[in-house]
Every structure is written in C-alpha cells, then in structure tokens.
Amino acid sequence: MPEVTYPTHKDGDVLVNYEEKVFEDVKANPGEKALVTFHGVAHEGSIGLVNTLVATRLLRKGYETSILLYGPGVTMGFQKGFPTLGDEAFPGHLLVNKRLAQFMAEGGKIYACRFSTQALYGQTEKAFIPGIIRSIRWMCSTSISSMAALEPWSSIRGTSKSTLTHGDDPSSSGADRTRSDEC
C-alpha cells in the first residue's frame, strides 16, 4: 500500500480560491422581478433548500422576488413539526420552513396553488405557513407563461428588460377559467 506523506488538512486550511470573481456581481435594475418555481416534494433531496437560498439571494440583489409553490411543491409551504406544529423533531427538520419564513420576512412573496393543496394533498388553506398567499389554480401557468415570454439570457444579464419575471398579480387574469390541469 502506498504511504501518504503529505500532512492532513486541518481547520482553517483553504482548499480552493474562493476570492476569484468569475462572473460579474449582477444587481437588479429598478422594477426587475424574479420568479423561483417549486414543483418538487418537500425534503426530496436538497433542491428545496437550495432554491430557497437562491430566491433569498435574488431578493437581496434587489429583484422583486416571488416563489411559486405548485404541484407537489405546495408541500414545502405546509406547516410542520413534531410532536406539535412548530416543534423541531431533530436539528434541521424545519429548515425549509424557516428559510421560507425568512424569505417573507425580507419582503419576498410566496404563492401556493389551491388546486394542488386540496386535489393532490387533501389539505386546507390552513395548512400553510402564515404569510403564504394562496391563489387560484391557473395562476401557475399564467406566471410561468409571463416569465417564459422574455428573451432568453444571452449573457449574465441577457438582453431582456428583466432577468426572470412574472405578472404583477398572477391571480388577476383568467378569472373565468375552469380548467384544473395547469398546476
């Protein structure tokens, strides 16, 4: 077996160059918006946590940032806890809930699909973390369609006016629709 002759790493060692800036530090222009969508089940890997961190970073960069919870993503906005709601059963158990609450405390908006809440998960609107805006079911496709209408990024900022966007009030259009397959 080969012998390892170099010293082992210790606390305080630097293993990568974390000071090098590869991308410009993009900040929002006035009025620019960002939408972060969640269509994954709560606690399914780290994607939910990572996306809450991305949304918070966009908010802190000046974007009017919203999170859209739809399909299985609504489960991320449900109150949790054990033995009672709000009790952390183990360290990190409520981390996503805490990140969503922090996002709202900093001025971000979170929308959740009512259709998914009831039809897919048998929950009521009372299941959500306080502050989450429950919205009509077709707002999912309305907000995503508004975002997709922008030109794709051609560089870090791209050529469009907004990096990512959604309508000012995604629940305001299509009030007479009855389809339920958008979420």
C-alpha positions as CSV (number, residue, x, y, z in Angstrom):
1,M,0.0,0.0,0.0
2,P,1.4,3.5,-0.9
3,E,2.3,5.7,2.0
4,V,0.7,9.1,2.3
5,T,3.4,11.6,3.0
6,Y,1.7,15.0,2.9
7,P,0.1,16.5,6.1
8,T,-3.6,16.1,6.5
9,H,-5.9,19.1,6.2
10,K,-6.8,21.0,9.3
11,D,-9.4,23.6,10.4
12,G,-8.6,26.9,8.8
13,D,-6.9,25.5,5.6
14,V,-8.1,27.0,2.3
15,L,-8.6,24.3,-0.4
16,V,-10.0,26.5,-3.3
17,N,-9.7,30.1,-4.4
18,Y,-13.0,31.5,-3.2
19,E,-12.0,35.1,-3.8
20,E,-11.7,34.9,-7.6
21,K,-14.7,36.6,-9.3
22,V,-15.6,34.6,-12.4
23,F,-19.0,36.3,-13.0
24,E,-20.0,39.9,-12.6
25,D,-21.9,40.9,-9.5
26,V,-25.3,41.3,-11.0
27,K,-27.8,43.5,-9.2
28,A,-31.3,44.2,-10.2
29,N,-32.3,47.4,-12.0
30,P,-35.4,49.1,-10.6
31,G,-38.5,47.1,-11.3
32,E,-36.8,43.9,-12.3
33,K,-38.5,40.8,-11.0
34,A,-37.6,37.2,-10.4
35,L,-39.8,34.1,-10.0
36,V,-38.5,30.8,-8.5
37,T,-40.8,27.9,-9.0
38,F,-41.0,24.8,-6.8
39,H,-42.6,21.6,-8.2
40,G,-40.8,19.1,-6.0
41,V,-41.8,17.3,-2.9
42,A,-40.7,18.9,0.4
43,H,-37.5,17.3,1.7
44,E,-36.8,15.5,-1.6
45,G,-33.1,16.0,-1.8
46,S,-31.6,19.4,-1.2
47,I,-33.3,21.2,-4.1
48,G,-36.0,22.8,-2.0
49,L,-33.4,24.2,0.4
50,V,-31.1,25.3,-2.4
51,N,-33.9,27.1,-4.2
52,T,-34.9,29.0,-1.1
53,L,-31.4,30.2,-0.8
54,V,-31.4,31.2,-4.5
55,A,-34.6,33.1,-4.0
56,T,-33.3,34.9,-1.0
57,R,-30.1,35.9,-2.8
58,L,-32.2,37.3,-5.7
59,L,-34.2,39.3,-3.2
60,R,-31.1,40.7,-1.6
61,K,-29.7,41.6,-5.1
62,G,-32.7,43.9,-5.5
63,Y,-35.1,41.8,-7.5
64,E,-38.8,41.8,-6.6
65,T,-38.7,38.1,-5.9
66,S,-41.6,35.7,-5.7
67,I,-41.7,31.9,-5.1
68,L,-44.4,29.8,-6.7
69,L,-45.3,26.5,-5.0
70,Y,-47.4,24.3,-7.3
71,G,-48.0,20.6,-7.8
72,P,-46.0,18.7,-5.1
73,G,-44.2,22.0,-4.4
74,V,-47.1,23.1,-2.2
75,T,-46.0,20.6,0.5
76,M,-42.9,22.8,1.0
77,G,-45.2,25.6,2.4
78,F,-47.2,23.4,4.8
79,Q,-46.6,23.9,8.5
80,K,-44.7,21.0,10.0
81,G,-43.4,19.8,13.3
82,F,-43.5,17.0,15.9
83,P,-44.9,16.4,18.4
84,T,-46.8,19.6,17.6
85,L,-46.6,22.1,14.7
86,G,-43.5,24.2,15.0
87,D,-41.6,21.8,17.1
88,E,-38.3,20.6,15.5
89,A,-38.1,16.8,15.9
90,F,-34.4,16.9,15.0
91,P,-31.9,19.5,14.0
92,G,-32.7,20.8,10.5
93,H,-36.2,19.3,10.5
94,L,-37.8,22.7,9.9
95,L,-35.0,24.3,7.9
96,V,-37.1,24.8,4.7
97,N,-40.0,26.2,6.7
98,K,-37.6,28.6,8.4
99,R,-36.0,29.6,5.1
100,L,-39.4,30.4,3.6
101,A,-40.4,32.4,6.7
102,Q,-37.1,34.4,6.4
103,F,-37.7,35.0,2.7
104,M,-41.1,36.5,3.5
105,A,-39.7,38.5,6.4
106,E,-37.2,40.1,4.0
107,G,-40.1,41.2,1.6
108,G,-40.4,38.2,-0.7
109,K,-43.8,36.9,-1.7
110,I,-44.8,33.2,-1.8
111,Y,-47.8,32.0,-3.8
112,A,-49.2,28.5,-3.4
113,C,-51.7,26.6,-5.7
114,R,-55.1,26.0,-4.1
115,F,-55.8,23.2,-6.6
116,S,-52.7,21.2,-5.6
117,T,-53.4,21.8,-2.0
118,Q,-56.8,20.2,-2.0
119,A,-56.9,17.9,-5.0
120,L,-53.4,16.3,-4.7
121,Y,-52.7,16.5,-0.9
122,G,-56.1,16.7,0.8
123,Q,-55.1,19.8,2.8
124,T,-56.8,23.0,3.5
125,E,-55.5,26.6,3.2
126,K,-54.9,26.5,7.0
127,A,-52.0,24.1,6.4
128,F,-49.7,26.8,5.1
129,I,-47.1,28.8,6.9
130,P,-48.6,32.2,7.8
131,G,-47.9,34.7,5.1
132,I,-48.1,32.4,2.1
133,I,-50.6,33.7,-0.5
134,R,-53.0,31.0,-1.6
135,S,-54.0,31.6,-5.2
136,I,-56.3,30.3,-7.9
137,R,-55.1,27.2,-9.7
138,W,-54.4,28.7,-13.1
139,M,-52.1,31.3,-11.7
140,C,-49.3,28.8,-12.1
141,S,-49.3,28.8,-15.9
142,T,-50.1,32.5,-16.0
143,S,-47.0,33.4,-14.0
144,I,-44.7,30.9,-15.7
145,S,-46.0,32.0,-19.2
146,S,-45.3,35.6,-18.3
147,M,-41.7,34.6,-17.4
148,A,-41.2,32.5,-20.5
149,A,-42.3,35.3,-22.8
150,L,-39.0,37.1,-22.1
151,E,-36.0,36.7,-24.4
152,P,-33.6,34.0,-23.2
153,W,-30.4,35.1,-21.5
154,S,-27.6,35.9,-23.9
155,S,-25.1,36.7,-21.2
156,I,-25.1,37.1,-17.5
157,R,-27.9,39.7,-17.6
158,G,-29.2,38.9,-21.1
159,T,-30.8,41.3,-23.5
160,S,-34.3,41.4,-21.9
161,K,-35.5,44.0,-19.5
162,S,-36.0,41.5,-16.7
163,T,-33.9,38.5,-15.8
164,L,-36.9,36.4,-14.8
165,T,-40.4,37.8,-14.2
166,H,-44.0,37.1,-13.6
167,G,-47.1,39.3,-13.8
168,D,-47.6,41.9,-11.1
169,D,-50.6,39.9,-9.9
170,P,-50.6,36.4,-11.3
171,S,-54.0,35.6,-9.9
172,S,-55.7,38.5,-11.7
173,S,-56.1,37.1,-15.2
174,G,-58.3,34.3,-16.5
175,A,-60.9,34.6,-13.7
176,D,-63.5,32.7,-15.7
177,R,-61.3,29.7,-16.5
178,T,-62.4,26.3,-15.1
179,R,-59.5,24.1,-16.2
180,S,-57.6,22.5,-13.4
181,D,-54.6,20.9,-15.2
182,E,-52.3,23.9,-15.1
183,C,-50.8,23.1,-11.7
